[in-house]
Amino acid sequence: MRLNPKFKVREMAGEHVVLMQGKQGVEMTKVIAFNDVANELWKDLSDKDFTLEDVISTLESYFEEYDEEVVAKDAKKFVDTLIEHKLVIE
């Protein structure tokens, strides 16, 4: 999978957000806020293909002291959120 290039993380009011414009008159605009770790992951994964295992490895490099199962669960949640909001191209 790859991050969808039509979405960019922007900084607004001190928050890292992705704005997703809805179709005019049909949907509302969605805003997804990223914490610092999600923002770093977005930067690390930009412009390249990646797998869930790549996200796990990247998170493990950030959080060496955390349990591998916790890191894997968090990585899956991050990837599932990206997929749910169509922020990735599979």
C-alpha positions in Angstrom: 0.0 0.0 0.0 1.0 3.6 -0.4 -0.2 6.9 1.2 -2.7 8.6 -1.1 -0.7 11.5 -2.6 -3.8 13.8 -2.8 -3.8 14.1 1.0 -1.3 16.1 2.9 -0.7 16.7 6.6 -1.0 20.3 7.5 -0.4 22.1 10.8 -3.3 24.0 12.1 -3.5 25.6 15.5 -0.6 23.5 16.7 -2.2 20.2 15.5 -1.2 18.0 12.6 -4.3 17.3 10.5 -5.4 15.8 7.3 -8.4 17.6 5.7 -10.7 15.5 3.6 -13.1 17.5 1.5 -16.5 16.0 1.0 -18.5 16.4 -2.2 -20.2 19.8 -2.2 -23.7 19.4 -0.8 -23.3 15.7 -0.2 -20.8 15.1 2.5 -19.2 17.2 5.3 -15.4 17.8 5.4 -13.6 15.4 7.7 -10.6 16.4 9.7 -8.3 13.7 11.1 -5.8 14.9 13.8 -2.5 13.1 14.1 -0.5 12.9 17.3 3.3 13.4 17.0 3.9 9.7 16.4 1.3 9.4 13.7 2.7 12.6 12.1 6.2 11.0 12.1 4.9 7.8 10.6 3.2 9.7 7.9 6.5 11.4 7.0 8.4 8.1 7.1 5.9 6.4 4.9 5.4 9.1 2.3 6.3 8.4 -1.3 7.0 4.7 -0.8 5.2 1.4 -0.7 4.8 -0.1 2.7 3.2 -3.0 4.6 1.8 -3.4 8.0 5.1 -5.1 9.0 7.0 -1.9 7.8 4.8 0.2 10.1 5.4 -2.2 13.0 9.2 -2.0 12.4 9.1 1.8 12.3 7.1 2.0 15.5 9.4 -0.5 17.2 12.3 1.8 16.3 10.5 4.7 18.1 9.5 2.6 21.1 12.1 0.0 21.8 11.0 -0.3 25.4 7.4 -1.2 24.6 6.0 -4.7 24.3 6.0 -6.0 20.7 2.3 -7.0 20.9 1.3 -3.5 22.0 3.3 -2.0 19.2 1.8 -4.4 16.6 -1.7 -3.6 17.8 -1.1 0.1 17.6 0.4 -0.2 14.1 -2.6 -2.2 12.9 -5.0 0.4 14.3 -3.0 3.1 12.5 -3.1 1.2 9.2 -6.8 0.3 9.6 -7.6 4.0 10.2 -5.7 5.0 7.1 -7.6 2.4 5.1 -11.0 3.3 6.6 -10.6 7.0 5.6 -9.1 6.1 2.2 -5.7 7.7 3.0 -3.9 4.8 1.4 -3.9 3.3 -2.1 -3.8 -0.5 -1.9 
